[in-house]
Amino acid sequence: MSGKLTEIMPGLHAPLTAPLSFRRKAQYQVLCYRRGQRNYVRLKEKGTG
């Protein structure tokens, strides 16, 4: 990958041009994944879960 990267958190890097909101969302999603949390709310709301 060309360009410089910044480390958001240990093990997670993002391009310097990535908006701050995207970086925060990625950090939140990785933290939830590492905790083993999953979001099935949307599936249940649609009746497919």
MMTF fields as JSON, N, C-alpha, C and O atoms, coordinates in Angstrom:
{
  "mmtfVersion": "1.0.0",
  "mmtfProducer": "UNKNOWN",
  "numBonds": 195,
  "numAtoms": 196,
  "numGroups": 49,
  "numChains": 1,
  "numModels": 1,
  "chainsPerModel": [1],
  "groupsPerChain": [49],
  "chainIdList": ["A"],
  "bondAtomList": [4, 2, 8, 6, 12, 10, 16, 14, 20, 18, 24, 22, 28, 26, 32, 30, 36, 34, 40, 38, 44, 42, 48, 46, 52, 50, 56, 54, 60, 58, 64, 62, 68, 66, 72, 70, 76, 74, 80, 78, 84, 82, 88, 86, 92, 90, 96, 94, 100, 98, 104, 102, 108, 106, 112, 110, 116, 114, 120, 118, 124, 122, 128, 126, 132, 130, 136, 134, 140, 138, 144, 142, 148, 146, 152, 150, 156, 154, 160, 158, 164, 162, 168, 166, 172, 170, 176, 174, 180, 178, 184, 182, 188, 186, 192, 190],
  "bondOrderList": [1, 1, 1, 1, 1, 1, 1, 1, 1, 1, 1, 1, 1, 1, 1, 1, 1, 1, 1, 1, 1, 1, 1, 1, 1, 1, 1, 1, 1, 1, 1, 1, 1, 1, 1, 1, 1, 1, 1, 1, 1, 1, 1, 1, 1, 1, 1, 1],
  "groupList": [{"groupName": "MET", "atomNameList": ["N", "CA", "C", "O"], "elementList": ["N", "C", "C", "O"], "formalChargeList": [0, 0, 0, 0], "bondAtomList": [1, 0, 2, 1, 3, 2], "bondOrderList": [1, 1, 2], "singleLetterCode": "M", "chemCompType": "L-PEPTIDE LINKING"}, {"groupName": "SER", "atomNameList": ["N", "CA", "C", "O"], "elementList": ["N", "C", "C", "O"], "formalChargeList": [0, 0, 0, 0], "bondAtomList": [1, 0, 2, 1, 3, 2], "bondOrderList": [1, 1, 2], "singleLetterCode": "S", "chemCompType": "L-PEPTIDE LINKING"}, {"groupName": "GLY", "atomNameList": ["N", "CA", "C", "O"], "elementList": ["N", "C", "C", "O"], "formalChargeList": [0, 0, 0, 0], "bondAtomList": [1, 0, 2, 1, 3, 2], "bondOrderList": [1, 1, 2], "singleLetterCode": "G", "chemCompType": "PEPTIDE LINKING"}, {"groupName": "LYS", "atomNameList": ["N", "CA", "C", "O"], "elementList": ["N", "C", "C", "O"], "formalChargeList": [0, 0, 0, 0], "bondAtomList": [1, 0, 2, 1, 3, 2], "bondOrderList": [1, 1, 2], "singleLetterCode": "K", "chemCompType": "L-PEPTIDE LINKING"}, {"groupName": "LEU", "atomNameList": ["N", "CA", "C", "O"], "elementList": ["N", "C", "C", "O"], "formalChargeList": [0, 0, 0, 0], "bondAtomList": [1, 0, 2, 1, 3, 2], "bondOrderList": [1, 1, 2], "singleLetterCode": "L", "chemCompType": "L-PEPTIDE LINKING"}, {"groupName": "THR", "atomNameList": ["N", "CA", "C", "O"], "elementList": ["N", "C", "C", "O"], "formalChargeList": [0, 0, 0, 0], "bondAtomList": [1, 0, 2, 1, 3, 2], "bondOrderList": [1, 1, 2], "singleLetterCode": "T", "chemCompType": "L-PEPTIDE LINKING"}, {"groupName": "GLU", "atomNameList": ["N", "CA", "C", "O"], "elementList": ["N", "C", "C", "O"], "formalChargeList": [0, 0, 0, 0], "bondAtomList": [1, 0, 2, 1, 3, 2], "bondOrderList": [1, 1, 2], "singleLetterCode": "E", "chemCompType": "L-PEPTIDE LINKING"}, {"groupName": "ILE", "atomNameList": ["N", "CA", "C", "O"], "elementList": ["N", "C", "C", "O"], "formalChargeList": [0, 0, 0, 0], "bondAtomList": [1, 0, 2, 1, 3, 2], "bondOrderList": [1, 1, 2], "singleLetterCode": "I", "chemCompType": "L-PEPTIDE LINKING"}, {"groupName": "PRO", "atomNameList": ["N", "CA", "C", "O"], "elementList": ["N", "C", "C", "O"], "formalChargeList": [0, 0, 0, 0], "bondAtomList": [1, 0, 2, 1, 3, 2], "bondOrderList": [1, 1, 2], "singleLetterCode": "P", "chemCompType": "L-PEPTIDE LINKING"}, {"groupName": "HIS", "atomNameList": ["N", "CA", "C", "O"], "elementList": ["N", "C", "C", "O"], "formalChargeList": [0, 0, 0, 0], "bondAtomList": [1, 0, 2, 1, 3, 2], "bondOrderList": [1, 1, 2], "singleLetterCode": "H", "chemCompType": "L-PEPTIDE LINKING"}, {"groupName": "ALA", "atomNameList": ["N", "CA", "C", "O"], "elementList": ["N", "C", "C", "O"], "formalChargeList": [0, 0, 0, 0], "bondAtomList": [1, 0, 2, 1, 3, 2], "bondOrderList": [1, 1, 2], "singleLetterCode": "A", "chemCompType": "L-PEPTIDE LINKING"}, {"groupName": "PHE", "atomNameList": ["N", "CA", "C", "O"], "elementList": ["N", "C", "C", "O"], "formalChargeList": [0, 0, 0, 0], "bondAtomList": [1, 0, 2, 1, 3, 2], "bondOrderList": [1, 1, 2], "singleLetterCode": "F", "chemCompType": "L-PEPTIDE LINKING"}, {"groupName": "ARG", "atomNameList": ["N", "CA", "C", "O"], "elementList": ["N", "C", "C", "O"], "formalChargeList": [0, 0, 0, 0], "bondAtomList": [1, 0, 2, 1, 3, 2], "bondOrderList": [1, 1, 2], "singleLetterCode": "R", "chemCompType": "L-PEPTIDE LINKING"}, {"groupName": "GLN", "atomNameList": ["N", "CA", "C", "O"], "elementList": ["N", "C", "C", "O"], "formalChargeList": [0, 0, 0, 0], "bondAtomList": [1, 0, 2, 1, 3, 2], "bondOrderList": [1, 1, 2], "singleLetterCode": "Q", "chemCompType": "L-PEPTIDE LINKING"}, {"groupName": "TYR", "atomNameList": ["N", "CA", "C", "O"], "elementList": ["N", "C", "C", "O"], "formalChargeList": [0, 0, 0, 0], "bondAtomList": [1, 0, 2, 1, 3, 2], "bondOrderList": [1, 1, 2], "singleLetterCode": "Y", "chemCompType": "L-PEPTIDE LINKING"}, {"groupName": "VAL", "atomNameList": ["N", "CA", "C", "O"], "elementList": ["N", "C", "C", "O"], "formalChargeList": [0, 0, 0, 0], "bondAtomList": [1, 0, 2, 1, 3, 2], "bondOrderList": [1, 1, 2], "singleLetterCode": "V", "chemCompType": "L-PEPTIDE LINKING"}, {"groupName": "CYS", "atomNameList": ["N", "CA", "C", "O"], "elementList": ["N", "C", "C", "O"], "formalChargeList": [0, 0, 0, 0], "bondAtomList": [1, 0, 2, 1, 3, 2], "bondOrderList": [1, 1, 2], "singleLetterCode": "C", "chemCompType": "L-PEPTIDE LINKING"}, {"groupName": "ASN", "atomNameList": ["N", "CA", "C", "O"], "elementList": ["N", "C", "C", "O"], "formalChargeList": [0, 0, 0, 0], "bondAtomList": [1, 0, 2, 1, 3, 2], "bondOrderList": [1, 1, 2], "singleLetterCode": "N", "chemCompType": "L-PEPTIDE LINKING"}],
  "groupTypeList": [0, 1, 2, 3, 4, 5, 6, 7, 0, 8, 2, 4, 9, 10, 8, 4, 5, 10, 8, 4, 1, 11, 12, 12, 3, 10, 13, 14, 13, 15, 4, 16, 14, 12, 12, 2, 13, 12, 17, 14, 15, 12, 4, 3, 6, 3, 2, 5, 2],
  "groupIdList": [1, 2, 3, 4, 5, 6, 7, 8, 9, 10, 11, 12, 13, 14, 15, 16, 17, 18, 19, 20, 21, 22, 23, 24, 25, 26, 27, 28, 29, 30, 31, 32, 33, 34, 35, 36, 37, 38, 39, 40, 41, 42, 43, 44, 45, 46, 47, 48, 49],
  "secStructList": [7, 7, 1, 7, 3, 3, 3, 3, 3, 6, 6, 3, 3, 3, 3, 6, 6, 1, 7, 2, 2, 2, 2, 2, 2, 2, 2, 2, 2, 2, 2, 2, 2, 2, 2, 6, 7, 7, 7, 7, 2, 2, 2, 2, 2, 2, 6, 7, 7],
  "xCoordList": [0.853, 0.0, 0.895, 1.828, 0.614, 1.41, 0.835, -0.351, 1.667, 1.222, 1.568, 1.926, 1.451, 1.803, 0.586, -0.544, 0.856, -0.204, 0.005, 1.13, -1.091, -1.041, -1.64, -2.57, -1.109, -1.605, -2.752, -2.567, -3.934, -5.109, -5.035, -5.252, -4.728, -4.556, -3.62, -3.384, -3.078, -2.156, -2.776, -3.814, -2.131, -2.598, -3.568, -4.024, -3.897, -4.85, -4.25, -3.958, -4.069, -3.479, -4.454, -5.278, -4.354, -5.217, -4.405, -3.433, -4.797, -4.119, -4.309, -5.319, -3.34, -3.442, -4.623, -5.132, -5.056, -6.153, -7.53, -8.537, -7.593, -8.885, -9.509, -8.828, -10.803, -11.469, -11.472, -11.482, -11.465, -11.428, -12.631, -12.5, -13.803, -15.0, -14.835, -15.293, -14.19, -13.955, -12.988, -13.158, -11.975, -10.997, -11.654, -11.388, -12.511, -13.201, -14.136, -14.22, -14.84, -15.749, -14.966, -15.385, -13.845, -13.018, -12.5, -12.483, -12.081, -11.582, -12.685, -12.45, -13.88, -15.016, -15.354, -15.588, -15.376, -15.718, -14.679, -15.038, -13.397, -12.347, -12.448, -12.287, -12.714, -12.86, -14.028, -13.906, -15.153, -16.31, -15.981, -16.359, -15.283, -14.909, -13.997, -14.168, -13.037, -12.094, -12.777, -12.346, -13.831, -14.589, -15.555, -16.087, -15.781, -16.71, -18.14, -19.062, -18.343, -19.697, -20.124, -19.326, -21.39, -21.943, -23.274, -23.97, -23.619, -24.849, -25.86, -25.751, -26.84, -27.877, -29.191, -30.221, -29.179, -30.407, -31.114, -32.33, -30.374, -31.002, -31.643, -32.714, -30.988, -31.566, -32.889, -33.856, -32.942, -34.161, -35.265, -36.436, -34.907, -35.91, -36.57, -37.766, -35.79, -36.324, -37.024, -37.672, -36.899, -37.567, -36.836, -37.424, -35.558, -34.806, -33.829, -33.122, -33.771, -32.756, -33.202, -32.431],
  "yCoordList": [-1.173, 0.0, 1.231, 1.328, 2.149, 3.36, 4.389, 4.352, 5.285, 6.31, 5.953, 4.819, 6.95, 6.742, 6.318, 6.717, 5.497, 5.01, 5.544, 5.818, 5.684, 6.047, 4.904, 4.237, 4.684, 3.602, 4.13, 5.04, 3.551, 3.951, 3.327, 3.996, 2.051, 1.291, 0.144, -0.111, -0.557, -1.65, -2.665, -3.26, -2.848, -3.797, -3.232, -3.961, -1.946, -1.337, -0.056, 0.883, -0.03, 1.122, 1.672, 0.937, 2.972, 3.618, 4.663, 5.2, 4.953, 6.014, 7.361, 7.589, 8.238, 9.57, 10.356, 11.269, 9.999, 10.725, 10.25, 10.856, 9.177, 8.654, 9.63, 10.107, 9.935, 10.846, 10.287, 9.073, 11.178, 10.78, 9.917, 8.978, 10.22, 9.432, 7.987, 7.069, 7.771, 6.416, 5.674, 4.483, 6.383, 5.759, 5.324, 4.233, 6.177, 5.843, 4.657, 3.787, 4.622, 3.506, 2.2, 1.167, 2.243, 1.044, 0.573, -0.626, 1.511, 1.151, 0.506, -0.497, 1.067, 0.522, -0.894, -1.79, -1.085, -2.391, -3.445, -4.582, -3.081, -4.029, -4.378, -5.54, -3.38, -3.656, -4.602, -5.534, -4.372, -5.259, -6.668, -7.646, -6.778, -8.087, -8.83, -10.026, -8.117, -8.753, -9.184, -10.15, -8.486, -8.862, -10.006, -10.616, -10.298, -11.357, -10.881, -11.695, -9.56, -9.02, -8.993, -8.726, -9.273, -9.19, -8.469, -8.519, -7.81, -7.037, -7.734, -7.671, -8.396, -9.071, -8.302, -8.83, -7.073, -6.296, -6.093, -6.258, -5.74, -5.459, -6.714, -6.646, -7.856, -9.098, -9.397, -9.787, -9.221, -9.508, -8.525, -8.901, -7.267, -6.268, -6.617, -6.392, -7.166, -7.501, -8.855, -9.217, -9.605, -10.892, -12.019, -13.066, -11.821, -12.87, -13.564, -14.479, -13.142, -13.665, -14.799, -15.32],
  "zCoordList": [0.0, 0.0, 0.0, 0.797, -0.877, -0.923, 0.041, 0.368, 0.482, 1.415, 2.836, 3.152, 3.684, 5.082, 5.885, 5.607, 6.888, 7.759, 9.166, 9.585, 9.88, 11.283, 12.084, 11.631, 13.263, 14.106, 14.962, 15.77, 14.777, 15.548, 16.932, 17.943, 16.964, 18.196, 17.855, 16.675, 18.843, 18.517, 17.549, 17.837, 16.417, 15.417, 14.399, 13.518, 14.496, 13.562, 13.004, 13.745, 11.682, 11.016, 9.987, 9.442, 9.725, 8.74, 7.979, 8.511, 6.742, 5.995, 6.693, 7.359, 6.534, 7.131, 6.566, 7.215, 5.357, 4.711, 5.164, 4.798, 5.954, 6.413, 7.406, 8.314, 7.243, 8.179, 9.602, 9.802, 10.574, 11.979, 12.343, 13.129, 11.782, 12.097, 11.634, 12.314, 10.489, 9.991, 10.901, 11.166, 11.376, 12.274, 13.573, 14.077, 14.112, 15.364, 15.179, 16.045, 14.048, 13.791, 13.653, 14.177, 12.959, 12.803, 14.154, 14.432, 14.989, 16.317, 17.143, 17.818, 17.096, 17.846, 17.367, 18.178, 16.045, 15.495, 15.869, 16.175, 15.849, 16.218, 17.697, 18.07, 18.547, 19.977, 20.233, 21.028, 19.571, 19.733, 19.254, 19.898, 18.134, 17.598, 18.574, 18.808, 19.133, 20.061, 21.351, 21.982, 21.752, 22.947, 22.66, 23.587, 21.387, 21.016, 20.919, 20.86, 20.901, 20.8, 19.336, 18.438, 19.128, 17.778, 17.843, 18.857, 16.778, 16.754, 15.841, 14.617, 16.452, 15.685, 15.728, 15.308, 16.223, 16.393, 15.059, 14.972, 14.033, 12.741, 12.158, 11.554, 12.338, 11.832, 12.528, 11.874, 13.839, 14.586, 14.234, 14.189, 13.984, 13.621, 12.292, 12.108, 11.372, 10.056, 10.056, 9.074, 11.146, 11.232, 10.536, 10.264, 10.242, 9.558, 10.491, 10.068, 11.771, 12.687, 13.505, 14.311]
}
